Amino acid sequence: MLKLKDFYPHQLSGGRKRLLMFAMVLVRESKILLLDESFYNIDDAHRESLEFFIKFSLSNSNTTLVMATHDKKILL
């Protein structure tokens, strides 16, 4: 299995870049996480992975999520 650490940023897809960005933000354990159209232009497979990742990360923290989106598929 390939790991994100094995790639340079320019070699990653848009979805992988966003996954990495979310990981970097969630590691900081901020009190509030503001997402504005964070799932824009991401394919369904990456969107589902990101949703799971965010749900899992937030369930183990005291972070409040505020999200603005027009995507009716978001299940957070």
N, C-alpha and C positions, 0 to 999 in steps of 0.2 A: 504494500500500500504506500502510495506517495504521500509525503507530508509537506505541509506548507513551507516548512523551514528549508526544504530542498529546492526552492524556486526563488528567483528574483521577482520583485513586484511586477515588472513588465511582462512576465511570463504567466501571470495569474489571470483567470477570467474575471469578469466584473463581479460575479457572485462570490468567488473565492476572496477577492479583495474586500468585499463587504463583510464576509465572515471574519476575516482577519481584523478588520476595523472594529467590529462588534466585540471580538475577543479582547482587543486592546482597551476598549472603553469599559467593558464589564470587569476586567481585572482590577481596575481602579476602585471599584465599589463605591461609586458616587451615591449621594442621597437621592438624586433624581436623574432620570435618563429621558431626554427629549428627542423624539424621532420624528422627522418631518419627511414624509414620502420616502422612507428608508428602503422600501421594497420596490421602488419604481424601476422598471426595465430589468427585472430579474426573472429568470425563467421559473416555472413552477417547482422544479426539483430543488433549486437553490433556495427559493422562498420557503419551502417547507422545512429545509434544514435550518435556515436562519430562525424561523419561528420556534422550532424545537430548542435550538441553542439559547435563544433569548428566554423562553419560558423556563428552561432548566436553570439557567444562570440566575434569573430573578427569583426563582423559588427558594434559592439558597442564600438570599441576601435581603437587606432592608431597603432596597432601591425601589423608588416609585417610578413607574413608567407613564409618560405622557406621549401619545402618538397621534400624529395627523396623517391621514391617508384617504385616498379615494378608492382604494382597492377593496372590493367587497369580499375577497377571498381570505383576508387576514383573519386568523382565528385566535389571536392572542386574547 
